Amino acid sequence: MTNEIVQALIWKDNALSVLDQRQLPSVTHYDDYSDAQGVAEAITSMRVRGAPAIGIAAAYGVVLSLQQHYGKTSEWRDIVAKDIEALAQSRPTAVNLFWALDKMKSVIAQESANLLTAAVDCAITIHLEDKAANRTMGEFGADIIANAKGILTHCNTGSLATGGYGTALGVIRSVYARHSVNIYADETRPWLQGARLTVWELSQDGIPSTLIADSAAAWLMKSGAIDWVVVGADRIASNGDAANKIGTYSLAVLAKQHGVQMMVVAPTSTIDWSLENGNTIEIECRDPLELLPQSYDTQDSLVSAWNPVFDVTPAELIDAIVTERGVVLNPSKHTNGIASLRA
């Protein structure tokens, strides 16, 4: 069954409640935000994460800024613009963030008499449309996977990372609703989104799963236990190259070696049509201390860490890109690439 009881973001009483995903699965705690700066910090600190959820949170952050400053001073536009810039700087890789902020800026530019109401309506619409898109993608993806006996996923792409239901995890939910399937999840180091979030989220819906170490993926593929790797994306270039959580590229290479198919699931808001390919996607590198054992955190330490949190999978390693507007099979070989998905 798929109850989808997990909610990462709750808009209520003109405030945004954010489930602090850093504390899961041991503690379920929501932080309430009433200003844009707080929402920006929640995104930066990864209280909220996942490209669609980041975009939704940012949209609500703009609403909070307007509620705080609109009409209170003649300089409210400049103040709100600074808040929007702070939100834009919170995470650089996920294009959904900038897409959602552009939507909100368009509402502000119209300067309607009911600006606050229009802004709230826009943010809520972004939230609800994402959830509906996920349901559609879930069915599209399930149609392709059909009778898969085993699926491996990476990072967390479910309700915690979206407006609800999920992108890649939404496909897995939809497959499981049709027939029994063995679901495997990588730990997803160094933040352990798979170990802390994905398997927990599936368990909340009564869906069994098996956790593996990231380094066990090749051996799992060689065993013949899986026939699809299903992942999300934080940014997709116009040729189909896809940026996703670090480790996705290695899974795609391993999948190609072992005859396992690779599916990327993301809303069309994740596609950055301005990028010809994935070579220019900005890859966020986070604090080395997120990776280093505490004993190496000394001034004279000879040990450092490289901590990129995304990588880019070339389109030629992807068998299917699934969006709410449709599916592109073998995007690198498709005559029009993924252009058919463009509105």
C-alpha positions as CSV (number, residue, x, y, z in Angstrom):
1,M,0.0,0.0,0.0
2,T,1.1,3.6,-0.6
3,N,-0.3,5.9,2.1
4,E,2.3,8.6,1.5
5,I,2.1,9.9,5.0
6,V,5.4,11.8,4.9
7,Q,5.3,15.6,4.5
8,A,8.5,17.5,4.2
9,L,6.8,21.0,3.9
10,I,3.6,22.2,5.5
11,W,2.2,25.7,4.8
12,K,-0.2,26.7,7.5
13,D,-1.3,29.9,9.2
14,N,1.0,32.0,7.0
15,A,4.1,30.2,8.1
16,L,6.2,27.3,6.7
17,S,6.9,24.2,8.7
18,V,9.9,22.3,7.6
19,L,10.7,18.7,8.6
20,D,14.3,18.7,9.8
21,Q,15.6,15.8,7.7
22,R,19.0,15.9,9.4
23,Q,17.3,14.3,12.5
24,L,15.5,11.5,10.7
25,P,14.9,8.6,11.3
26,S,15.4,8.9,15.0
27,V,13.6,12.2,15.6
28,T,10.6,13.7,13.6
29,H,10.9,17.4,14.3
30,Y,9.4,20.4,12.4
31,D,10.9,23.9,12.5
32,D,8.5,26.8,11.8
33,Y,9.7,29.7,9.7
34,S,8.2,33.2,9.3
35,D,10.9,34.9,7.2
36,A,12.9,34.2,4.0
37,Q,16.3,34.3,5.7
38,G,15.3,31.4,7.9
39,V,14.0,29.4,4.9
40,A,17.3,30.1,3.0
41,E,19.2,28.8,6.0
42,A,17.0,25.7,6.2
43,I,17.9,24.9,2.5
44,T,21.6,25.6,3.0
45,S,21.8,23.4,6.1
46,M,19.9,20.6,4.4
47,R,17.0,20.6,6.8
48,V,15.0,20.6,3.5
49,R,16.7,18.9,0.5
50,G,15.7,17.5,-2.9
51,A,15.5,19.7,-5.9
52,P,11.6,20.0,-6.1
53,A,11.3,20.5,-2.3
54,I,14.0,23.2,-2.4
55,G,12.1,25.0,-5.1
56,I,8.8,24.8,-3.2
57,A,10.4,26.0,0.0
58,A,12.0,28.9,-1.8
59,A,8.6,29.9,-3.2
60,Y,7.1,30.0,0.3
61,G,10.2,31.9,1.4
62,V,9.3,34.7,-1.1
63,V,5.8,34.7,0.3
64,L,7.2,35.1,3.9
65,S,9.3,38.0,2.7
66,L,6.3,39.7,1.1
67,Q,4.3,39.2,4.3
68,Q,7.0,40.8,6.3
69,H,7.9,43.8,4.1
70,Y,5.2,44.4,1.4
71,G,3.7,47.9,1.9
72,K,5.6,48.4,5.2
73,T,8.2,50.7,3.6
74,S,8.8,52.4,0.2
75,E,11.9,50.2,-0.1
76,W,10.0,46.9,0.2
77,R,10.9,45.8,-3.4
78,D,14.6,46.1,-2.7
79,I,14.3,44.2,0.6
80,V,12.3,41.4,-1.0
81,A,14.8,41.3,-3.9
82,K,17.6,40.8,-1.4
83,D,15.7,38.0,0.3
84,I,15.2,36.4,-3.1
85,E,18.9,36.6,-3.8
86,A,19.6,34.9,-0.4
87,L,17.3,32.1,-1.4
88,A,19.0,31.8,-4.8
89,Q,22.4,31.5,-3.1
90,S,21.3,28.7,-0.7
91,R,22.1,25.8,-3.1
92,P,23.7,26.3,-6.6
93,T,23.0,23.0,-8.4
94,A,19.2,22.4,-8.2
95,V,17.6,24.3,-11.1
96,N,14.1,24.0,-9.6
97,L,15.2,26.6,-7.0
98,F,15.7,29.2,-9.7
99,W,12.7,28.1,-11.7
100,A,10.4,28.6,-8.6
101,L,12.0,32.0,-7.8
102,D,11.4,33.1,-11.4
103,K,7.7,32.2,-11.0
104,M,7.5,34.2,-7.8
105,K,9.3,37.2,-9.3
106,S,6.8,37.2,-12.2
107,V,4.0,37.5,-9.7
108,I,5.7,40.4,-7.9
109,A,6.4,42.2,-11.2
110,Q,2.6,42.2,-12.0
111,E,2.1,44.4,-8.8
112,S,-1.5,43.4,-8.6
113,A,-3.8,44.9,-5.9
114,N,-3.9,41.5,-4.2
115,L,-0.2,40.8,-4.4
116,L,0.0,38.8,-1.1
117,T,-2.9,36.6,-2.1
118,A,-1.4,36.1,-5.6
119,A,2.0,35.2,-4.1
120,V,0.5,32.7,-1.7
121,D,-1.6,31.2,-4.5
122,C,1.4,30.8,-6.8
123,A,3.5,29.1,-4.1
124,I,0.7,26.7,-3.2
125,T,0.2,26.0,-6.9
126,I,3.9,25.2,-7.4
127,H,3.5,22.8,-4.4
128,L,0.4,21.0,-5.6
129,E,1.4,20.8,-9.2
130,D,4.7,19.2,-8.2
131,K,2.7,16.5,-6.3
132,A,0.4,15.9,-9.2
133,A,3.4,15.7,-11.6
134,N,5.0,13.1,-9.4
135,R,1.9,10.9,-9.6
136,T,2.0,11.2,-13.4
137,M,5.7,10.4,-13.5
138,G,5.1,7.4,-11.2
139,E,2.7,5.9,-13.7
140,F,4.8,6.7,-16.8
141,G,7.8,5.1,-15.2
142,A,5.9,2.1,-13.9
143,D,4.7,1.5,-17.5
144,I,8.3,1.2,-18.7
145,I,9.6,-0.9,-15.9
146,A,6.6,-3.3,-16.2
147,N,7.6,-6.5,-14.5
148,A,11.0,-5.6,-13.1
149,K,12.1,-8.0,-10.4
150,G,14.6,-5.7,-8.7
151,I,15.2,-1.9,-8.6
152,L,18.1,0.0,-7.1
153,T,17.7,3.7,-6.2
154,H,20.2,6.2,-4.9
155,C,19.8,9.1,-2.5
156,N,16.2,10.1,-1.5
157,T,13.7,11.1,-4.2
158,G,10.4,10.6,-2.4
159,S,7.9,12.8,-0.5
160,L,10.8,14.1,1.6
161,A,12.5,15.5,-1.5
162,T,9.4,16.8,-3.4
163,G,5.9,18.2,-2.9
164,G,4.7,14.6,-2.3
165,Y,4.9,11.0,-3.6
166,G,8.3,11.5,-5.2
167,T,10.1,11.4,-8.5
168,A,12.2,8.2,-8.7
169,L,10.7,6.9,-5.5
170,G,7.3,7.8,-6.9
171,V,8.0,5.4,-9.8
172,I,9.1,2.7,-7.4
173,R,5.9,3.3,-5.3
174,S,3.8,2.9,-8.5
175,V,5.6,-0.2,-9.5
176,Y,5.1,-1.7,-6.1
177,A,1.4,-0.9,-6.2
178,R,1.1,-3.0,-9.3
179,H,3.2,-6.0,-8.3
180,S,5.8,-7.2,-5.7
181,V,9.3,-6.0,-6.5
182,N,12.6,-6.1,-4.6
183,I,13.7,-2.6,-3.8
184,Y,17.3,-1.8,-2.9
185,A,18.6,1.5,-1.7
186,D,22.2,2.8,-1.5
187,E,23.3,4.3,1.8
188,T,24.3,7.4,-0.2
189,R,27.3,8.8,1.5
190,P,28.3,11.1,3.1
191,W,24.8,12.3,4.3
192,L,23.2,8.8,4.2
193,Q,20.0,10.0,2.5
194,G,19.3,6.4,1.5
195,A,20.0,4.9,4.9
196,R,18.3,7.6,6.9
197,L,15.5,8.8,4.6
198,T,14.6,6.5,1.7
199,V,14.3,3.2,3.5
200,W,12.5,5.0,6.4
201,E,10.1,6.7,4.0
202,L,9.3,3.4,2.3
203,S,8.7,1.7,5.7
204,Q,6.2,4.5,6.6
205,D,4.2,3.3,3.6
206,G,4.5,-0.3,4.5
207,I,6.9,-1.0,1.6
208,P,9.8,-3.4,2.3
209,S,13.3,-2.5,1.1
210,T,16.9,-3.6,1.4
211,L,19.8,-1.2,2.2
212,I,23.2,-1.7,0.7
213,A,26.5,0.0,1.1
214,D,27.3,2.3,-1.9
215,S,30.3,0.1,-2.8
216,A,28.1,-3.1,-2.9
217,A,26.2,-1.9,-6.0
218,A,28.5,-3.5,-8.6
219,W,28.3,-6.9,-6.9
220,L,24.5,-6.6,-6.6
221,M,24.3,-5.9,-10.3
222,K,26.6,-8.8,-11.1
223,S,24.4,-11.1,-9.0
224,G,21.4,-10.4,-11.4
225,A,19.2,-9.2,-8.6
226,I,18.3,-5.9,-10.3
227,D,17.4,-4.9,-13.8
228,W,16.8,-1.1,-13.3
229,V,18.5,1.7,-11.5
230,V,16.0,4.5,-10.9
231,V,17.2,7.9,-9.8
232,G,16.1,11.5,-9.7
233,A,17.9,14.7,-10.9
234,D,18.7,18.1,-9.7
235,R,19.5,19.6,-13.2
236,I,19.2,18.1,-16.7
237,A,20.9,19.8,-19.6
238,S,19.1,20.1,-23.0
239,N,20.9,17.1,-24.4
240,G,19.8,14.8,-21.5
241,D,23.0,14.9,-19.3
242,A,21.7,14.7,-15.7
243,A,23.2,16.0,-12.5
244,N,22.2,14.1,-9.4
245,K,23.6,13.0,-6.1
246,I,27.3,12.1,-6.0
247,G,27.6,8.4,-6.9
248,T,24.9,8.4,-9.6
249,Y,27.5,8.6,-12.4
250,S,29.3,5.5,-11.0
251,L,26.0,3.6,-10.9
252,A,25.4,4.5,-14.5
253,V,28.8,3.2,-15.6
254,L,28.3,0.0,-13.5
255,A,24.8,-0.4,-15.0
256,K,26.1,-0.2,-18.5
257,Q,28.8,-2.9,-17.7
258,H,26.2,-5.3,-16.3
259,G,23.3,-4.8,-18.7
260,V,21.2,-3.0,-16.1
261,Q,19.0,-0.2,-17.4
262,M,19.2,3.4,-16.1
263,M,16.1,5.6,-15.5
264,V,16.2,9.3,-14.5
265,V,12.9,10.7,-13.2
266,A,12.4,14.5,-12.8
267,P,9.8,17.2,-13.5
268,T,10.4,19.4,-16.6
269,S,11.2,22.2,-14.2
270,T,14.5,20.3,-13.6
271,I,15.5,20.7,-17.3
272,D,17.8,23.7,-17.9
273,W,17.2,24.5,-21.5
274,S,20.0,27.1,-21.4
275,L,22.6,24.4,-21.1
276,E,23.7,22.5,-24.2
277,N,25.2,19.7,-22.1
278,G,26.1,18.9,-18.5
279,N,29.7,20.1,-18.7
280,T,28.8,23.6,-17.4
281,I,26.5,22.5,-14.6
282,E,27.7,24.0,-11.4
283,I,28.6,21.2,-8.9
284,E,28.2,22.2,-5.3
285,C,31.1,21.3,-3.0
286,R,30.2,21.3,0.7
287,D,32.3,21.7,3.8
288,P,35.0,19.0,4.1
289,L,34.1,18.5,7.7
290,E,30.9,16.8,6.6
291,L,33.1,14.1,5.3
292,L,36.2,14.1,7.6
293,P,36.3,12.3,10.9
294,Q,36.5,14.8,13.8
295,S,40.0,13.7,14.7
296,Y,41.3,15.3,11.5
297,D,39.7,18.6,12.2
298,T,42.9,20.2,13.5
299,Q,45.0,23.2,12.3
300,D,48.0,21.0,11.6
301,S,46.2,18.1,10.0
302,L,47.7,16.7,6.8
303,V,44.3,15.1,5.8
304,S,41.8,17.1,3.8
305,A,38.6,16.1,2.0
306,W,37.0,16.7,-1.4
307,N,33.2,16.8,-0.9
308,P,31.3,17.3,-4.2
309,V,27.6,16.4,-3.6
310,F,26.6,16.0,-7.2
311,D,28.0,14.4,-10.4
312,V,26.8,14.4,-14.0
313,T,25.7,11.3,-15.8
314,P,26.1,11.6,-19.6
315,A,22.9,11.1,-21.7
316,E,24.5,8.1,-23.5
317,L,24.4,6.1,-20.2
318,I,20.7,6.9,-19.6
319,D,18.0,4.5,-21.0
320,A,15.0,6.6,-20.1
321,I,14.2,10.1,-18.9
322,V,10.7,10.3,-17.3
323,T,8.9,13.6,-16.8
324,E,5.3,14.6,-16.3
325,R,5.1,15.6,-19.9
326,G,6.2,12.3,-21.2
327,V,9.2,9.9,-21.6
328,V,12.2,10.0,-23.8
329,L,13.9,6.6,-24.3
330,N,17.6,6.5,-25.1
331,P,17.9,10.3,-25.1
332,S,21.4,10.4,-26.7
333,K,20.0,8.4,-29.7
334,H,16.6,10.1,-29.9
335,T,16.3,12.2,-33.1
336,N,15.2,15.3,-31.1
337,G,16.9,14.5,-27.9
338,I,14.6,15.6,-25.1
339,A,13.3,18.6,-27.1
340,S,9.9,17.0,-27.2
341,L,9.5,17.7,-23.5
342,R,9.8,21.4,-24.0
343,A,6.6,23.4,-23.5
